[in-house]
Amino acid sequence: MSTEAVQTALGTEHAAVWTYGLVSAFLDNPAVAEGANAHRARRDTTERWLKDHNATPNPPAAAYLPPSPVSDGLSAIAALVAVEQDACAAWRGVLERTDDAALRTSALDALTTAAVRATRWRKAAGTTPASITMPGVASG
Amino acid sequence: MKTPTDGVSAAVGAQGISFARLPPPHRPLARLVRVISESVSRRRVLLAVAAAPLAVACTTEPPPPPPPDPLSALAAQARSDAALATLLTAVPAAAEVAKARAAHAQLLQAEVDRERPPLSSAVPPVPPTPPQPPNPVAALRSALDESVRAASEAVAALPSYRAGLVGSVAAGCASLREVLA
């Protein structure tokens, strides 16, 4: 059961890597490369965890559909906020389904860093409030 | 003067005396059993057996109170952060911090009360208004850093159904910290 939650989280990491690649055409911001690297690293460690637990990591999809079309800087940021919030929800899901200390630490780190990046992008877009009260919760 | 022992040996030696009146000479255990059964009635034995667990139940120490819920410390921390942020009317982001930390306090307290319903409906004590620190924004930043640390540390030891809640609180504090950065 924690394997399924980790597969879901891996799916959001694949989507995040893809989306950071997509928005790099619209955003000239060093935070794009930082976020892309962070998600790539997280994707790799997640795949390793799954292989270590005798599961086949789900492959990435050919493409992902952002919630709204990406055509300029603001819509690019909106797509980034969406993938970061998806990652928050997926990693919170892992936290709720595992008693494995190492996986919990890793899931909490993924949840926290995704929440911080989502806040950074919301702040960049001028969204108020920029913070997310309960990252990973649908209403948050 | 005859001693009782003399009397017994005399009785054993004498022929024709009723056997039932003689104490059994070579069975001291049987004598003991008979003595006990004469002095303690069956009813008293049954009563004593029935009352023993009751006596144990009445004399053992009550179990120690459970350790305090780790979430109630986090809820208190959230209330105190919210109180500190409320003071900073000059900083626009502080209102956001106050609102978010008040929401955290409410969610954490709800979970504490769900697991151990409070005995009375008393509201948790509102922390005393902290004195205005010399550099309030820096104080709020360090309070949030401390909240991220405390919540992250708590996640490791919590049951999984609470780990999600406290993990979100930790991430929410990190998010607030980013707003103040």
Interface residues (C-beta under 8 A of the other chain):
Chain A: C88 R92 G93 L95 E96 R97 T98 D99 A101 R104 T105 A107 L108 L111 T112 A114 A115 V116 A118 T119 R120 K123 T128 P129 A130 S131 I132 T133 M134 P135 G136 V137 G140
Chain B: E96 V97 K99 A100 A103 H104 L107 V148 S152 V155 A156 S160 Y161 A163 G164 G167 S168 V169 A170 A171 G172 A174 S175 L176 R177 E178 V179
